[in-house]
Amino acid sequence: GWAAAPSIVNSIIRDNIYQISAPTNFGYAPIVTYSCLEFPYTGLGNISTNPVFWDTAATNYGLSSGSLCIDTGTNGSWTADATDLAGNPRIANGQCDMGAYEYTTGALLCAVAATPAQGLAPLNVALAAKVSGVDTNNLYYRWSYTNSAVVDEEGSDKQSVSRIYPAGLFTVTLVVSNLAGVAQDAQMLKVSAPTCYVAHLGWNTATYPYGDWATAASNVQNALDAAVAGATVLLTNGTYTNSLEITISDEITVSSVNGPDVTTVYGLNRCFFMNHASAIVDRLTLRRNGSAFSGQGGVLYVRYGKVHNSTITGGNMNGGGTVGGGGGAYLLMGTLSNCVVTGNGSVSPVGAGVRVGGNSLVTHCVIKNNATTGNYVGGIQLDAGILRNSLIVSNSSSVGSAGVSLSASGARMENCTVAGNLCPGNNNGALAVVN
């Protein structure tokens, strides 16, 4: 336990993403005072209103005029001569603000607000000028939509404008002026093609944003970097080698034109780490080079997401203890469907083929020819989740469960066939149920 309760003061906790725990789950109950949270919390000076950040799209988390976080913190022994994160005096108006930035009122300040700042082409973007300062009268606006050297629109009535963008990266520049001075800000826009194409470099030019076969990316990671939520990364025939694992952390589908027999993502490390509930990998062979891997998911780690119609092979778990597992695939909160998991190995106590560590579904899969040594699991280990309509065949374990291991805490197997699995040591045979 704690010798004393932790404390939080003069802080803003807002707009974070919670995929498992609730935002109110601190783990321990800290003493919170003079802070802005996204939920009511008992403590002197606390608020739960919108802090009104200056420009979150541009990761500018300073405070805008009218924010209730301004001058509502508490002055500490260290704040009198201190500076904020931007180097401005920590106390600007006699009272400390909440958050990392003190609100300042210069002669003129401006920011570009883009709605949305990214999306699929063609993207209609509404642009608005946010202005503050000691004098905001008689403002004149100049907008440059793609090139700061060229003014595309200007006038005293141009505080809000709009433009339709094709696929690409664009920098919007705003210049605001009046008798008080001149202020400038820029905002990056990321516009993805609905489909970002991938082909081995040769007849294609690998030109961003990879919106057709003629300009297709030569590797998966580049195409994924160009994609935004809702896009598809589409691979044509070939083997695509990656030295680092590929992370999918948005609603993006990675698929192939002609299926897993002719399209392979080959990983010198783990092939994919999936971390979004709507992320999809489909119609690919995922192959690791067979070198030893300590951790979870030698070929594929699905924290969140879905994998369909794919082959997973070549993983080799080396140790990892209770935190390791899944020479081929590890699923925490995901789905594996219509897949073949084959040719994976393990010297770890958890699933040479697959380990299911959370509330996941493995369905309509063939798990075959995976092997482990020692008192370990050859085919699939379910700590939780469901194994359904699947064939577990020709897996082996020298002593442990050759086919399936089910946790007694709630794992479930439905309409499966477990056959032809080899366990010479005959400790648990083809199927084990463990605590």
C-alpha positions in Angstrom: 0.0 0.0 0.0 0.9 3.7 -0.1 2.6 5.3 2.8 0.6 8.4 1.9 -2.1 9.0 -0.7 -0.7 10.4 -4.0 -1.9 13.9 -4.9 -2.8 15.8 -8.1 -3.0 19.6 -8.2 -3.4 22.3 -10.9 -3.7 19.6 -13.6 -6.0 18.9 -16.6 -6.9 15.3 -17.4 -9.1 15.3 -20.5 -9.9 13.6 -23.8 -7.9 10.5 -23.2 -8.9 7.1 -24.7 -10.0 4.3 -22.5 -10.5 0.9 -24.2 -10.6 -1.3 -21.1 -10.8 0.7 -17.9 -13.2 3.5 -17.1 -11.8 7.0 -17.1 -12.6 7.2 -13.3 -10.4 4.2 -12.6 -7.2 5.6 -11.0 -6.3 2.3 -9.4 -5.7 4.2 -6.1 -7.7 7.1 -4.9 -5.5 10.2 -5.1 -6.1 13.6 -3.4 -7.1 15.9 -6.3 -7.4 19.7 -5.9 -7.7 22.7 -8.3 -7.8 20.4 -11.3 -10.0 19.9 -14.4 -11.1 16.3 -15.0 -13.5 14.7 -17.5 -15.6 13.5 -14.7 -16.7 15.0 -11.3 -14.2 14.3 -8.6 -14.4 15.4 -5.0 -11.7 17.9 -4.0 -11.2 21.6 -3.4 -11.3 23.7 -6.6 -12.0 20.8 -9.0 -14.1 21.3 -12.1 -15.2 18.9 -14.9 -16.1 21.4 -17.7 -14.4 21.5 -21.1 -11.0 23.2 -20.6 -11.3 24.8 -24.1 -7.8 23.9 -25.4 -6.4 26.3 -28.0 -5.9 23.9 -30.9 -5.9 20.1 -30.2 -5.6 19.2 -33.9 -2.2 20.9 -33.9 -1.4 19.4 -30.5 -1.6 22.9 -29.0 -3.0 22.3 -25.5 -2.7 25.9 -24.3 -5.9 27.5 -23.0 -8.3 29.6 -25.0 -10.0 32.8 -23.8 -13.0 31.9 -21.7 -11.6 28.7 -20.3 -12.6 28.1 -16.7 -9.0 26.7 -16.1 -7.6 30.3 -16.3 -6.7 31.8 -12.9 -8.4 29.0 -11.0 -5.4 27.0 -9.9 -3.6 27.5 -6.6 -0.3 29.2 -6.2 2.4 27.0 -4.8 5.7 27.6 -3.2 7.5 26.9 -6.5 5.2 28.9 -8.9 6.2 32.5 -8.0 9.3 32.6 -10.2 8.6 29.5 -12.3 7.8 29.2 -16.0 5.2 27.0 -17.8 6.0 24.4 -20.5 6.2 27.2 -23.2 8.6 29.3 -21.1 6.1 31.9 -20.1 5.7 33.1 -16.4 3.8 30.4 -14.5 1.6 33.2 -12.9 0.5 35.6 -15.5 -2.4 37.4 -13.7 -1.8 36.9 -10.0 -3.2 33.3 -10.0 -1.8 30.1 -11.4 -3.8 28.4 -14.2 -4.5 24.7 -14.4 -2.5 22.6 -16.9 1.0 22.8 -18.4 0.5 26.2 -20.0 -0.4 29.6 -18.6 -2.8 31.6 -20.6 -1.2 34.7 -22.1 -2.6 37.6 -24.0 -0.2 39.0 -26.5 -0.9 41.7 -29.0 -2.5 39.2 -31.4 -2.7 35.4 -31.5 -4.3 33.1 -34.1 -4.8 29.4 -34.8 -6.3 27.4 -37.7 -9.2 25.2 -36.7 -9.7 22.5 -39.4 -12.8 20.3 -39.3 -11.9 17.6 -40.1 -8.1 17.7 -40.2 -7.9 14.2 -41.8 -10.2 11.9 -43.7 -10.8 10.2 -47.0 -10.6 12.0 -50.4 -12.4 14.0 -51.6 -12.4 15.8 -48.2 -14.5 18.9 -47.5 -12.6 20.8 -44.8 -14.1 23.7 -42.9 -11.4 26.2 -41.9 -11.9 28.8 -39.1 -9.6 31.4 -37.6 -9.4 31.4 -33.8 -8.1 34.8 -32.7 -7.2 36.3 -29.3 -5.2 39.1 -27.9 -5.4 42.6 -26.4 -7.0 43.9 -29.6 -9.1 41.8 -31.9 -10.9 44.6 -33.8 -10.8 45.1 -37.5 -9.2 41.8 -38.4 -8.0 40.9 -41.9 -7.5 37.3 -42.9 -5.3 35.7 -45.5 -5.6 32.0 -46.3 -3.1 29.9 -48.2 -4.5 26.4 -48.8 -1.5 24.5 -49.9 1.4 26.9 -50.4 2.2 29.7 -47.9 3.7 31.8 -50.7 0.4 32.0 -52.5 -2.7 33.7 -50.9 -5.8 31.8 -52.1 -8.4 33.9 -50.3 -8.3 37.0 -48.2 -10.6 39.7 -46.8 -12.1 41.0 -43.6 -15.0 38.6 -44.0 -12.8 35.4 -44.3 -12.8 34.2 -40.7 -14.4 31.0 -41.9 -13.7 29.4 -45.3 -13.8 25.9 -46.8 -12.1 23.8 -49.4 -12.3 20.3 -50.9 -9.0 18.5 -50.9 -7.8 15.5 -52.9 -5.6 12.8 -51.4 -2.3 14.1 -50.1 -0.6 16.1 -47.3 -1.4 19.8 -47.2 -0.3 22.7 -45.0 -2.9 25.4 -44.5 -1.4 28.8 -43.6 -3.4 31.6 -42.0 -2.1 35.2 -41.5 -4.3 37.6 -39.4 -3.5 41.3 -39.1 -4.9 44.5 -37.6 -3.5 47.6 -36.0 -2.3 45.6 -33.1 0.0 43.4 -35.2 0.3 40.3 -37.3 -0.2 36.7 -36.3 0.3 33.5 -38.2 -0.5 29.8 -37.8 -0.4 26.7 -39.9 -2.3 23.4 -39.8 -1.4 20.1 -41.5 -4.1 18.2 -43.3 -3.8 14.5 -44.0 -6.2 13.3 -46.8 -6.0 9.6 -47.6 -7.0 7.9 -50.8 -9.9 5.5 -50.1 -7.5 2.7 -51.2 -3.7 2.9 -50.8 -2.0 0.4 -53.1 1.1 -1.7 -52.5 3.2 -3.4 -55.2 6.8 -4.3 -55.6 8.7 -1.4 -57.1 9.2 -1.7 -60.8 6.4 -0.5 -63.0 5.1 1.7 -60.2 6.7 5.0 -59.0 5.9 4.7 -55.2 4.5 8.2 -55.1 2.6 9.5 -52.1 -0.4 9.1 -51.4 -0.3 5.8 -53.4 -3.8 6.2 -54.7 -3.5 4.0 -57.8 -1.4 1.1 -59.1 0.8 3.4 -61.1 1.9 5.2 -57.9 1.6 2.2 -55.5 3.9 2.1 -52.4 6.6 -0.6 -52.5 6.0 -1.6 -48.8 3.1 -2.0 -46.5 4.3 0.4 -43.8 4.5 3.4 -46.2 0.9 2.7 -47.5 -0.3 2.3 -43.9 1.3 5.6 -42.9 -0.6 7.3 -45.8 -4.0 5.8 -44.8 -6.6 7.2 -42.3 -9.6 5.6 -40.7 -11.9 4.0 -43.3 -9.1 3.3 -45.8 -8.0 0.0 -47.3 -4.3 -0.9 -47.9 -4.4 -3.3 -50.8 -1.4 -5.6 -51.8 -0.9 -7.2 -55.1 1.0 -10.5 -55.5 4.4 -10.9 -53.9 6.3 -11.2 -50.6 6.8 -8.0 -48.7 9.6 -8.1 -46.1 9.5 -5.9 -43.0 12.3 -5.6 -40.5 10.0 -4.0 -37.9 6.5 -5.1 -36.9 3.6 -3.2 -38.5 1.2 -1.5 -36.1 -2.5 -1.0 -37.1 -4.0 1.5 -34.6 -6.9 2.8 -36.6 -10.0 1.6 -38.5 -7.9 0.4 -41.5 -8.2 -2.8 -43.5 -5.0 -4.5 -44.9 -5.9 -7.0 -47.6 -4.7 -8.5 -50.9 -6.0 -8.7 -54.4 -5.5 -12.5 -55.0 -5.3 -14.1 -51.5 -2.8 -15.6 -49.1 -1.4 -18.2 -51.6 0.3 -15.4 -53.6 0.6 -12.6 -51.1 2.9 -12.7 -48.1 3.9 -10.3 -45.4 7.3 -11.6 -44.2 8.5 -10.3 -40.8 12.1 -10.4 -39.5 10.2 -9.5 -36.3 6.5 -9.9 -35.5 4.4 -9.2 -38.6 1.5 -7.2 -37.2 0.5 -5.6 -33.9 -3.2 -4.8 -34.1 -4.6 -2.2 -31.6 -8.1 -1.1 -32.9 -11.4 -2.9 -32.6 -12.2 -2.1 -36.3 -8.7 -2.9 -37.7 -8.8 -5.8 -40.2 -6.1 -8.1 -41.7 -7.6 -10.2 -44.5 -6.4 -12.6 -47.3 -2.7 -12.6 -46.4 0.0 -15.1 -45.4 1.8 -13.8 -42.4 5.2 -15.5 -42.1 7.9 -14.9 -39.5 11.5 -16.0 -40.2 11.4 -18.7 -37.5 13.9 -17.0 -35.2 13.2 -17.1 -31.5 10.9 -14.5 -30.0 10.2 -13.7 -26.4 6.9 -12.1 -25.5 3.4 -12.6 -26.9 2.4 -13.5 -30.5 5.4 -14.5 -32.5 3.8 -13.7 -35.8 0.7 -11.8 -34.9 -0.5 -9.9 -31.8 -4.2 -8.9 -31.8 -4.8 -6.6 -28.9 -8.0 -5.4 -30.7 -9.0 -6.3 -34.2 -10.0 -9.0 -36.6 -8.0 -11.3 -38.9 -9.8 -13.2 -41.6 -8.9 -15.7 -44.4 -5.2 -15.7 -43.7 -2.3 -18.1 -43.0 -0.1 -17.6 -39.9 3.2 -19.5 -39.9 6.8 -19.5 -38.8 6.5 -18.2 -35.3 8.8 -19.6 -32.6 8.2 -18.6 -29.0 11.4 -18.8 -26.8 10.5 -18.5 -23.2 8.4 -15.6 -22.1 7.0 -17.4 -19.0 3.4 -16.6 -18.1 3.5 -13.3 -20.0 4.4 -15.0 -23.3 2.3 -17.1 -25.6 1.2 -17.8 -29.1 4.0 -18.8 -31.4 1.7 -18.0 -34.3 -0.8 -15.6 -32.8 -1.8 -14.1 -29.5 -5.4 -12.7 -29.1 -6.4 -10.4 -26.3 -9.7 -8.8 -27.5 -10.0 -9.9 -31.2 -11.3 -12.4 -33.7 -9.4 -15.0 -35.8 -11.7 -16.5 -38.5 -11.2 -18.7 -41.5 -7.5 -18.9 -40.9 -4.8 -21.6 -41.0 -2.3 -21.5 -38.2 0.6 -23.9 -39.1 4.3 -24.5 -38.7 4.7 -22.6 -35.5 6.9 -23.6 -32.5 7.3 -23.0 -28.8 9.6 -23.7 -25.9 7.2 -21.6 -23.8 4.4 -23.0 -21.6 1.7 -21.4 -23.7 0.3 -22.3 -27.2 2.8 -23.0 -30.0 0.0 -22.2 -32.5 -2.4 -19.8 -30.7 -2.9 -18.4 -27.3 -6.1 -16.6 -26.4 -5.6 -14.4 -23.4 -8.8 -12.5 -23.3 -12.4 -12.3 -24.5 -11.7 -13.3 -28.1 -13.2 -15.6 -30.7 -11.3 -18.2 -32.8 -13.8 -19.6 -35.4 -13.7 -21.7 -38.6 -9.9 -22.1 -38.3 -7.5 -25.0 -39.0 -4.7 -25.2 -36.4 -2.2 -27.8 -37.5 1.4 -28.9 -37.5 2.4 -26.7 -34.6 4.9 -28.2 -32.1 6.3 -27.6 -28.6 8.7 -29.3 -26.2 8.2 -29.9 -22.5 5.0 -29.8 -20.6 3.5 -27.2 -22.9 0.6 -26.7 -25.4 1.1 -27.6 -29.1 -2.1 -26.3 -30.8 -4.1 -23.7 -29.0 -4.3 -22.5 -25.4 -7.4 -20.6 -24.2 -7.1 -18.7 -21.0 -10.5 -17.2 -21.9 -12.7 -16.7 -25.0 -14.2 -19.2 -27.4 -12.9 -21.8 -29.9 -15.6 -22.6 -32.4 -16.1 -24.7 -35.6 -12.4 -25.4 -35.9 -10.1 -28.3 -36.6 -7.1 -28.9 -34.4 -5.0 -31.5 -36.1 -1.4 -32.9 -36.2 0.0 -30.7 -33.5 2.5 -32.1 -31.0 3.8 -31.6 -27.5 6.5 -33.8 -26.0 4.8 -34.0 -22.6 1.9 -31.4 -22.4 -1.4 -31.0 -24.2 -0.8 -31.6 -27.9 -4.0 -30.1 -29.2 -6.0 -27.8 -26.9 -5.7 -26.5 -23.4 -8.8 -24.8 -21.8 -8.7 -22.7 -18.7 -11.3 -23.7 -16.1 -12.0 -20.0 -15.5 -14.4 -19.7 -18.5 -12.8 -20.8 -21.8 -15.2 -22.5 -24.1 -14.9 -24.9 -27.1 -17.8 -25.4 -29.4 -18.3 -27.8 -32.4 -14.6 -28.5 -32.8 -12.7 -31.5 -34.0 -9.4 -32.4 -32.2 -7.7 -35.3 -34.0 -4.3 -36.7 -34.9 -2.4 -34.7 -32.3 0.8 -36.3 -30.8 1.8 -36.3 -27.2 4.4 -39.1 -26.5 4.7 -38.2 -22.9 0.9 -38.5 -22.4 0.7 -36.0 -19.6 -2.4 -34.3 -20.8 -2.8 -35.9 -24.2 -4.8 -34.1 -26.9 -6.9 -32.0 -24.5 -6.3 -30.4 -21.1 -8.4 -28.4 -18.7 -6.3 -26.4 -16.3 -7.0 -24.1 -13.4 
